[in-house]
Amino acid sequence: MSAPLTPVEHVKAKSQLLRGSIAESLSDDATGALIEDDTHLVKFHGFYQQDDRDLRAERIKSKLEPAYSFMIRVRVPGGVATPAQWLAMNEIASHDAERPLRLTTRQTFQLHGVIKRDLKTTLGTINKTLLDTLAACGDVNRNVMCSVISERSPVHRAAIETAAAVSAHLTPRTRAYHELWVDGAKVNTGDESEPIYGPTYLPRKFKIAVAIPPVNDVDVFAQDLGLIAIAENDRLVGFNVAAGGGMGRTHGEPETYPRLADVIGFCEPDKACEVAEHIVEWQRDFGDRTNRKHARLKYTIDDRGLDTFKAELAKRLGYELQAPRPYEFTARGDQIGWMQDDQSNWHLTLFIPEGRIEDRGACALATGLKAIAEVHQGDFRITPNQNLTISKIKEDARALIESLLSQHGLDPLVSVSPMRAQALACVALPNCPLAFAEAERYLPSFTRQLDTLLAKHGLANEPISVRLSGCANGCSRPYVAEVALVGKAPGSYNLMVGGDAIGARMNKMALESAGEDAIFDYLDRGLEQFSAHRQAGESFGDFTLRALLQEDAE
């Protein structure tokens, strides 16, 4: 007897292509929450129901319902937004959200603390900017990532065009989104279907990224589907296809695990959408709909076998992928500061603390970026490391941008330690319902202390990758970091070390359920040994795997 479908599968099946009873939920003024079934469906529309966990106990004591609000995520393929869109998102955050605008690890915007009565207005306003939230969450392909500086060369420009094309190709076709948030009325234009997803969409979320060697800033092997750009004579000739990556796991459940994607072949640029479509459809047909913790592509591949997956993909495509082409990754972080491209345009990457766009004391970040957006003629590009690139600045405009940086106290954001520049954290507490421990709110303290240790051991410029996650689900991609904290309980983390410097190797457990003192004692000892005994060109992750973890095992 086969296992029953999960409750979420039944919700999707009866939802009428994601409509459910969302309209009725919105009109119920007696509660700040949605009907339970609708909380699953609204994820496909780009937002999650949450409550403030800092206030939960107090409100229960006062016999009040939780302080419900909603996190809204915008879909921004490749992280590219216009200055007008930046201004609009900043304005929306200042009026409709409880917390400042946030840049995410998937190169998009998040709004936190939007209350139910403002949802329709907020989503409608986002759509007026020519952005949307459709498929930013839910059991579908989510925001497609791409290396940020797409104007550095013709290869970058072609790769980001592919990211946008794949995103558009895999966008759900349901008209429910426009009916609820844009048009306000049901549109009857004949038959409605989801040719790629079907009526119950995917078993779980699906993530895609386009990487452009030699920089793996998108953590391409942590994705369900990775496209690694292959260039010849400064021209994009195609992509190596990597499949089956994913970071999510659950504490205490060894059948759940992070996995790196396998490189399975090569396709030409005009085949990228077709390859992505058939991999998504294969996962739609064979992914586990009886256990959501076992429903990602990585488990489907492992259950059925990589060779079976490749053979069935070839059958669907009508051809086999070509053999993978040579490539090399040498770095993964953002290059903070100024960079010039092959067309003489300038690109300025600013360090954004915790990805939050807010004024903090003398550093008027939100105000300064607003002033820049009002005069800038290029793009704003969100990086996979939660930083921001002001892109395509003309030579004669650079002085103006530099002046605005100084006027608003943003000069320190042009120079920051290599470790801090790429340190990531998920939101975690107080809003995320899955979080066991702090992440975003702990990141500034953690990295300050780590910077002190790095300086102590003569390693201030060492580009160590650091990730903090409030739970094991891994939204900050912690399992491919050189140093990562994975929350177990308030103030208690698993310390993971030994990932490589380019995101192509997973780390290992160094300490389990450890507090801050134990974590920094371990890192202090490890950095001291690394400084004294590292081999030529050896990264901290490579050293910990070669020496420190080996010593611990003995």
C-alpha positions as CSV (number, residue, x, y, z in Angstrom):
1,M,0.0,0.0,0.0
2,S,1.5,3.3,-1.1
3,A,1.9,6.2,1.4
4,P,-0.8,8.9,1.4
5,L,-0.2,12.3,-0.2
6,T,0.8,15.1,2.1
7,P,-2.0,17.5,3.2
8,V,-0.3,20.3,1.1
9,E,-0.8,18.2,-2.0
10,H,-4.6,18.0,-1.3
11,V,-4.7,21.8,-0.7
12,K,-3.0,22.4,-4.1
13,A,-5.2,19.9,-5.9
14,K,-8.4,21.6,-4.8
15,S,-7.1,25.2,-5.1
16,Q,-8.3,25.9,-8.6
17,L,-4.8,26.8,-9.7
18,L,-3.8,28.6,-6.6
19,R,-7.0,30.6,-5.9
20,G,-8.3,28.6,-2.9
21,S,-10.2,30.8,-0.5
22,I,-7.6,33.6,-0.5
23,A,-10.2,36.3,-1.3
24,E,-12.3,35.2,1.6
25,S,-9.3,35.1,3.9
26,L,-8.4,38.7,3.0
27,S,-11.9,39.9,3.7
28,D,-12.1,38.5,7.3
29,D,-11.3,41.4,9.5
30,A,-11.7,39.4,12.7
31,T,-8.2,38.0,12.5
32,G,-4.8,39.0,11.3
33,A,-4.3,35.5,9.9
34,L,-5.4,33.6,6.8
35,I,-7.4,30.4,6.6
36,E,-4.9,27.6,7.2
37,D,-5.1,26.1,3.7
38,D,-4.5,29.5,2.2
39,T,-1.3,29.9,4.1
40,H,0.2,27.3,1.8
41,L,-1.2,28.8,-1.4
42,V,-0.1,32.4,-0.7
43,K,3.5,31.2,-0.9
44,F,3.0,30.7,-4.6
45,H,1.9,34.3,-4.7
46,G,5.1,35.4,-3.1
47,F,4.5,35.7,0.7
48,Y,4.5,33.8,4.0
49,Q,2.3,34.3,7.0
50,Q,4.5,34.8,10.1
51,D,4.2,36.1,13.6
52,D,6.6,38.1,15.9
53,R,8.1,35.4,18.2
54,D,9.5,38.1,20.5
55,L,5.9,38.9,21.4
56,R,4.4,35.5,21.2
57,A,4.6,34.5,25.0
58,E,3.3,37.9,26.1
59,R,0.4,37.8,23.7
60,I,-0.6,34.3,24.8
61,K,-0.5,35.4,28.4
62,S,-2.8,38.3,27.5
63,K,-5.1,35.9,25.6
64,L,-4.4,37.7,22.3
65,E,-3.8,36.0,19.0
66,P,-0.2,36.0,17.7
67,A,1.1,39.3,16.2
68,Y,0.5,38.1,12.6
69,S,2.2,39.7,9.7
70,F,3.5,38.7,6.3
71,M,6.9,38.5,4.6
72,I,6.7,39.4,0.9
73,R,9.4,38.3,-1.5
74,V,9.8,39.9,-4.9
75,R,10.9,38.0,-8.0
76,V,14.0,39.8,-9.6
77,P,15.7,37.5,-12.1
78,G,19.5,37.9,-11.8
79,G,19.0,40.5,-9.1
80,V,18.7,43.3,-11.7
81,A,16.4,46.3,-10.9
82,T,16.0,49.7,-12.4
83,P,16.5,52.9,-10.3
84,A,12.8,53.5,-10.6
85,Q,12.1,50.1,-9.2
86,W,14.6,50.6,-6.4
87,L,12.9,53.9,-5.4
88,A,9.5,52.2,-5.5
89,M,10.6,49.3,-3.3
90,N,12.2,51.6,-0.8
91,E,9.0,53.7,-0.6
92,I,6.9,50.6,-0.2
93,A,9.1,49.3,2.6
94,S,9.0,52.6,4.4
95,H,5.2,52.8,4.4
96,D,3.9,49.2,4.4
97,A,6.5,47.1,6.2
98,E,7.5,47.0,9.9
99,R,11.2,46.4,9.2
100,P,13.6,47.9,6.6
101,L,13.8,46.6,3.0
102,R,16.0,43.5,2.9
103,L,18.3,42.1,0.2
104,T,18.2,38.3,0.1
105,T,20.6,35.5,-0.6
106,R,18.7,34.8,-3.8
107,Q,19.3,38.3,-5.2
108,T,15.9,39.8,-4.5
109,F,13.9,42.1,-2.2
110,Q,12.0,41.0,1.0
111,L,9.5,43.1,3.0
112,H,8.9,42.1,6.6
113,G,6.0,42.9,8.8
114,V,3.2,43.7,6.2
115,I,-0.2,43.3,7.9
116,K,-3.1,41.5,6.2
117,R,-5.2,44.6,5.4
118,D,-2.2,46.1,3.4
119,L,-1.4,43.0,1.4
120,K,-3.5,43.7,-1.7
121,T,-2.4,47.3,-1.9
122,T,1.3,46.4,-1.4
123,L,1.3,43.6,-4.0
124,G,-0.6,45.8,-6.4
125,T,2.0,48.6,-6.0
126,I,4.9,46.2,-6.5
127,N,3.3,45.1,-9.8
128,K,3.0,48.7,-10.9
129,T,6.8,48.9,-10.8
130,L,6.9,46.0,-13.5
131,L,8.2,43.6,-10.8
132,D,6.1,40.9,-9.3
133,T,6.0,38.3,-6.5
134,L,4.5,35.4,-8.4
135,A,6.6,32.2,-7.8
136,A,9.0,34.0,-5.5
137,C,8.0,31.3,-3.0
138,G,6.1,28.0,-3.1
139,D,6.5,24.6,-4.9
140,V,7.7,26.1,-8.2
141,N,10.9,27.4,-9.6
142,R,11.9,30.5,-7.6
143,N,14.0,33.5,-8.4
144,V,16.7,32.6,-10.9
145,M,20.1,33.8,-9.8
146,C,23.0,35.0,-12.0
147,S,26.5,36.4,-11.4
148,V,26.0,40.1,-10.8
149,I,28.3,42.1,-13.1
150,S,26.7,41.0,-16.4
151,E,28.3,43.9,-18.3
152,R,31.8,42.9,-17.7
153,S,32.0,41.0,-21.0
154,P,29.8,39.7,-23.8
155,V,29.7,36.4,-21.8
156,H,28.1,38.0,-18.8
157,R,25.6,39.8,-20.9
158,A,24.5,36.6,-22.6
159,A,24.4,34.7,-19.3
160,I,22.1,37.1,-17.6
161,E,19.8,37.1,-20.7
162,T,19.6,33.3,-20.2
163,A,18.7,33.7,-16.5
164,A,15.9,36.0,-17.4
165,A,14.7,33.7,-20.2
166,V,14.6,30.7,-17.9
167,S,12.8,32.6,-15.3
168,A,10.1,33.7,-17.7
169,H,9.8,30.2,-19.2
170,L,9.2,28.6,-15.9
171,T,6.8,31.2,-14.5
172,P,3.4,29.7,-13.6
173,R,0.6,30.5,-16.1
174,T,-2.3,30.6,-13.6
175,R,-4.3,33.8,-13.8
176,A,-5.1,33.7,-10.1
177,Y,-2.2,36.0,-9.3
178,H,-3.5,38.8,-11.5
179,E,-7.1,38.3,-10.4
180,L,-6.2,38.6,-6.7
181,W,-3.6,41.3,-6.8
182,V,-3.5,43.2,-10.1
183,D,-6.8,43.2,-12.1
184,G,-9.2,42.6,-9.2
185,A,-11.6,40.5,-11.3
186,K,-11.7,37.0,-12.7
187,V,-10.5,36.9,-16.3
188,N,-12.3,34.4,-18.5
189,T,-10.2,33.8,-21.6
190,G,-11.0,30.1,-22.2
191,D,-9.1,27.1,-21.0
192,E,-6.5,27.6,-18.2
193,S,-3.8,25.1,-17.5
194,E,-0.2,24.8,-16.3
195,P,1.6,23.2,-19.2
196,I,4.9,22.7,-17.2
197,Y,3.7,22.3,-13.6
198,G,0.3,20.7,-13.9
199,P,-2.5,21.3,-11.4
200,T,-0.5,20.4,-8.3
201,Y,2.8,22.1,-9.3
202,L,6.0,20.6,-7.9
203,P,6.4,18.5,-4.8
204,R,8.7,21.2,-3.3
205,K,10.5,24.3,-4.2
206,F,13.0,24.4,-7.1
207,K,16.1,26.7,-7.3
208,I,18.2,27.6,-10.4
209,A,21.4,29.7,-10.7
210,V,23.6,30.7,-13.5
211,A,27.3,30.9,-12.6
212,I,30.0,32.5,-14.7
213,P,33.5,31.1,-14.0
214,P,35.9,31.9,-12.5
215,V,33.5,33.3,-9.8
216,N,31.0,31.0,-8.1
217,D,29.2,33.8,-6.3
218,V,25.8,32.1,-6.8
219,D,26.9,28.8,-5.1
220,V,25.9,26.9,-8.2
221,F,26.3,23.5,-6.6
222,A,23.8,24.3,-3.9
223,Q,21.0,24.6,-6.5
224,D,18.5,22.1,-7.8
225,L,19.7,23.2,-11.3
226,G,22.9,25.0,-12.0
227,L,24.0,26.4,-15.4
228,I,27.8,27.0,-15.5
229,A,28.7,29.4,-18.4
230,I,31.3,28.1,-20.8
231,A,33.1,30.7,-22.9
232,E,35.4,30.5,-25.9
233,N,37.1,33.5,-27.4
234,D,35.1,35.8,-25.1
235,R,31.8,34.3,-26.4
236,L,29.2,32.2,-24.5
237,V,29.1,28.8,-26.2
238,G,26.8,27.1,-23.7
239,F,26.4,25.8,-20.2
240,N,27.6,22.8,-18.2
241,V,24.4,21.5,-16.5
242,A,24.6,20.6,-12.8
243,A,21.6,19.0,-11.1
244,G,20.5,17.8,-7.7
245,G,22.0,20.3,-5.2
246,G,20.1,21.5,-2.1
247,M,20.9,22.7,1.4
248,G,17.9,21.7,3.4
249,R,18.0,19.1,6.2
250,T,16.3,18.6,9.5
251,H,18.1,18.1,12.9
252,G,17.9,14.6,14.2
253,E,16.7,13.1,10.9
254,P,19.6,11.5,9.1
255,E,17.5,10.7,6.0
256,T,17.5,14.4,5.3
257,Y,20.8,15.9,4.1
258,P,22.5,18.6,2.1
259,R,23.8,17.6,-1.3
260,L,26.0,19.2,-4.0
261,A,24.7,19.1,-7.6
262,D,26.4,16.7,-10.1
263,V,27.6,18.0,-13.4
264,I,25.7,15.9,-15.9
265,G,26.5,17.4,-19.3
266,F,26.7,20.5,-21.6
267,C,24.0,22.3,-23.6
268,E,24.1,25.1,-26.0
269,P,22.7,28.5,-25.0
270,D,19.5,28.1,-27.0
271,K,18.8,24.8,-25.2
272,A,18.9,26.1,-21.7
273,C,15.2,26.7,-21.3
274,E,14.4,23.4,-22.8
275,V,16.7,21.5,-20.5
276,A,15.4,23.4,-17.5
277,E,11.8,22.6,-18.5
278,H,12.4,18.9,-18.8
279,I,14.3,18.6,-15.5
280,V,11.4,20.5,-13.8
281,E,8.9,18.2,-15.4
282,W,10.8,15.1,-14.4
283,Q,10.8,16.3,-10.8
284,R,7.1,17.0,-11.2
285,D,6.4,13.5,-12.2
286,F,8.7,11.6,-9.9
287,G,9.3,13.8,-6.9
288,D,8.0,12.5,-3.5
289,R,4.6,13.9,-2.8
290,T,4.1,11.8,0.4
291,N,6.9,13.4,2.5
292,R,7.8,17.1,2.0
293,K,11.1,16.5,3.8
294,H,12.0,14.1,1.1
295,A,10.6,16.0,-1.9
296,R,13.5,18.0,-3.4
297,L,15.2,17.0,-6.6
298,K,18.3,15.8,-4.8
299,Y,16.3,13.0,-3.1
300,T,14.5,12.0,-6.4
301,I,17.9,11.7,-8.1
302,D,19.4,9.7,-5.3
303,D,16.3,7.4,-5.0
304,R,16.2,6.7,-8.8
305,G,19.9,6.9,-9.5
306,L,21.9,9.5,-11.4
307,D,22.2,7.3,-14.5
308,T,18.5,6.8,-14.6
309,F,17.9,10.5,-14.3
310,K,20.3,11.3,-17.1
311,A,18.7,8.6,-19.4
312,E,15.2,9.8,-18.7
313,L,16.2,13.4,-19.3
314,A,17.7,12.4,-22.6
315,K,14.5,10.6,-23.6
316,R,12.4,13.7,-22.8
317,L,14.8,16.0,-24.7
318,G,15.2,13.7,-27.6
319,Y,18.9,13.9,-27.4
320,E,21.7,13.4,-24.9
321,L,23.6,16.3,-23.3
322,Q,27.1,16.7,-24.6
323,A,30.1,15.9,-22.4
324,P,30.8,18.7,-19.9
325,R,33.4,21.3,-21.0
326,P,36.4,22.3,-18.9
327,Y,35.9,25.2,-16.4
328,E,37.5,26.5,-13.2
329,F,36.2,28.5,-10.3
330,T,38.8,30.5,-8.3
331,A,36.6,32.7,-6.1
332,R,33.1,33.2,-4.7
333,G,32.8,36.5,-3.0
334,D,31.9,40.0,-4.1
335,Q,34.6,42.5,-5.1
336,I,33.6,45.5,-2.9
337,G,34.4,48.9,-4.5
338,W,34.8,50.1,-8.0
339,M,35.3,48.0,-11.2
340,Q,35.3,48.9,-14.9
341,D,33.9,46.7,-17.7
342,D,34.9,46.2,-21.3
343,Q,32.6,49.1,-22.4
344,S,34.2,51.6,-20.0
345,N,31.3,51.6,-17.7
346,W,31.9,51.6,-13.9
347,H,30.2,49.3,-11.4
348,L,30.3,50.1,-7.6
349,T,29.6,47.2,-5.2
350,L,28.7,48.4,-1.7
351,F,28.7,46.3,1.4
352,I,25.2,46.1,2.9
353,P,25.3,45.1,6.5
354,E,22.9,42.1,6.9
355,G,21.3,43.1,3.6
356,R,19.2,45.7,5.4
357,I,18.6,49.0,3.6
358,E,18.3,51.4,6.6
359,D,19.9,54.5,8.0
360,R,22.2,53.7,10.9
361,G,23.7,56.7,12.7
362,A,26.2,58.5,10.4
363,C,25.7,55.9,7.7
364,A,22.5,57.0,6.0
365,L,22.2,54.0,3.7
366,A,18.6,54.2,2.7
367,T,18.6,57.9,2.2
368,G,21.9,57.8,0.3
369,L,20.8,55.1,-2.1
370,K,17.5,57.0,-2.7
371,A,19.6,60.0,-3.7
372,I,21.7,57.9,-6.0
373,A,18.7,56.2,-7.6
374,E,17.2,59.6,-8.4
375,V,20.2,60.5,-10.6
376,H,21.6,57.1,-11.7
377,Q,21.0,56.0,-15.3
378,G,22.1,52.4,-15.0
379,D,21.0,49.4,-12.9
380,F,20.8,48.4,-9.3
381,R,22.0,44.7,-8.9
382,I,21.5,42.6,-5.8
383,T,24.4,40.3,-5.2
384,P,24.1,36.7,-3.9
385,N,26.0,37.9,-0.9
386,Q,23.3,40.4,0.1
387,N,25.3,43.3,-1.1
388,L,24.4,45.9,-3.8
389,T,26.1,46.8,-7.1
390,I,25.3,50.2,-8.6
391,S,25.9,49.2,-12.2
392,K,26.7,50.8,-15.5
393,I,27.9,54.2,-14.2
394,K,29.2,56.4,-17.0
395,E,32.6,57.9,-16.6
396,D,31.3,61.4,-16.4
397,A,28.8,60.3,-13.6
398,R,31.3,58.7,-11.3
399,A,32.3,61.9,-9.5
400,L,28.6,62.6,-8.7
401,I,28.1,59.1,-7.3
402,E,31.2,59.5,-5.2
403,S,30.0,62.8,-3.9
404,L,26.6,61.3,-2.9
405,L,28.4,58.5,-1.1
406,S,30.4,61.0,1.0
407,Q,27.4,63.2,1.7
408,H,25.5,60.3,3.2
409,G,28.4,58.7,5.1
410,L,28.6,55.6,2.8
411,D,32.3,55.7,2.2
412,P,33.0,52.9,4.8
413,L,30.7,50.6,2.7
414,V,33.2,50.7,-0.2
415,S,35.9,49.1,2.0
416,V,35.3,46.1,4.3
417,S,37.2,43.0,5.2
418,P,36.9,40.2,2.7
419,M,35.4,37.9,5.3
420,R,32.7,40.4,6.2
421,A,31.9,41.2,2.6
422,Q,30.6,37.7,1.9
423,A,29.2,36.7,5.3
424,L,25.6,35.7,5.0
425,A,22.8,35.1,7.5
426,C,19.1,34.1,7.1
427,V,16.5,36.2,8.8
428,A,15.8,33.7,11.6
429,L,14.3,35.2,14.8
430,P,12.0,36.9,15.4
431,N,9.9,36.2,12.3
432,C,10.9,32.9,10.8
433,P,8.8,30.1,12.4
434,L,11.5,27.5,11.7
435,A,14.4,29.3,13.5
436,F,15.9,27.8,16.7
437,A,18.5,30.5,17.1
438,E,19.5,34.0,16.0
439,A,21.2,34.5,12.7
440,E,20.7,38.0,11.1
441,R,20.7,39.7,14.5
442,Y,23.8,37.8,15.6
443,L,25.8,38.2,12.4
444,P,27.3,41.7,13.3
445,S,28.6,40.6,16.7
446,F,29.9,37.3,15.3
447,T,31.8,38.8,12.4
448,R,33.2,41.6,14.6
449,Q,34.7,39.0,17.0
450,L,35.9,36.9,14.0
451,D,37.6,40.0,12.5
452,T,39.4,40.5,15.8
453,L,40.7,36.9,15.7
454,L,41.7,37.2,12.1
455,A,43.7,40.4,12.8
456,K,45.2,38.7,15.9
457,H,46.7,36.0,13.8
458,G,47.8,38.2,10.9
459,L,44.9,37.1,8.6
460,A,42.9,40.3,8.3
461,N,42.6,40.0,4.5
462,E,41.8,36.3,4.4
463,P,38.5,35.8,2.4
464,I,37.0,33.2,4.6
465,S,33.4,32.4,3.7
466,V,31.0,32.6,6.8
467,R,27.4,31.6,6.9
468,L,24.9,31.7,9.8
469,S,21.6,29.9,9.8
470,G,18.9,29.9,12.5
471,C,17.9,26.3,11.7
472,A,19.1,23.3,9.7
473,N,17.1,24.3,6.6
474,G,20.0,26.2,5.3
475,C,18.6,29.3,3.5
476,S,22.0,31.0,3.9
477,R,23.7,28.0,2.2
478,P,25.7,27.2,5.3
479,Y,26.9,23.7,4.3
480,V,29.2,25.0,1.5
481,A,30.9,27.6,3.8
482,E,34.3,27.4,5.3
483,V,32.8,28.4,8.6
484,A,29.1,28.1,9.4
485,L,26.8,28.2,12.4
486,V,23.6,26.2,12.2
487,G,21.1,27.0,15.0
488,K,20.1,24.2,17.4
489,A,18.6,26.3,20.3
490,P,18.8,29.9,21.6
491,G,22.6,30.6,21.8
492,S,23.5,27.1,20.7
493,Y,24.8,26.2,17.3
494,N,26.5,23.4,15.3
495,L,29.9,24.7,14.2
496,M,30.6,23.5,10.7
497,V,34.1,23.9,9.1
498,G,36.0,22.6,6.1
499,G,34.1,23.7,3.1
500,D,36.3,25.0,0.3
501,A,36.8,28.5,-0.9
502,I,34.8,28.1,-4.1
503,G,31.6,26.4,-2.9
504,A,32.4,23.0,-4.4
505,R,32.8,21.0,-1.2
506,M,30.5,20.6,1.8
507,N,31.8,21.3,5.3
508,K,31.8,18.9,8.3
509,M,30.7,19.1,12.0
510,A,33.4,20.5,14.3
511,L,31.3,21.2,17.4
512,E,27.7,20.2,18.1
513,S,25.3,22.3,20.2
514,A,28.1,24.7,21.2
515,G,27.8,28.1,22.8
516,E,29.7,31.3,21.8
517,D,32.7,30.7,24.1
518,A,33.4,27.2,22.8
519,I,32.9,28.3,19.1
520,F,35.5,31.1,19.4
521,D,37.9,29.0,21.4
522,Y,37.8,26.5,18.5
523,L,38.2,29.2,15.8
524,D,41.0,31.0,17.8
525,R,43.0,27.7,18.0
526,G,42.2,26.9,14.3
527,L,43.3,30.3,13.0
528,E,46.4,30.2,15.1
529,Q,47.4,26.9,13.5
530,F,46.3,28.0,10.1
531,S,48.5,31.1,10.3
532,A,51.5,29.1,11.4
533,H,51.2,25.9,9.3
534,R,49.2,26.7,6.1
535,Q,50.6,25.5,2.8
536,A,51.2,27.8,-0.1
537,G,47.8,28.9,-1.5
538,E,45.8,26.9,1.1
539,S,42.5,28.3,2.1
540,F,41.2,28.1,5.7
541,G,38.6,25.5,4.6
542,D,41.3,23.3,3.0
543,F,43.5,23.6,6.1
544,T,40.7,22.7,8.5
545,L,39.9,19.6,6.4
546,R,43.6,18.6,6.1
547,A,44.8,19.3,9.6
548,L,42.3,20.6,12.1
549,L,39.4,18.1,11.6
550,Q,41.9,15.3,11.2
551,E,43.5,16.3,14.6
552,D,40.0,16.4,16.2
553,A,39.2,12.9,14.9
554,E,42.4,11.6,16.4
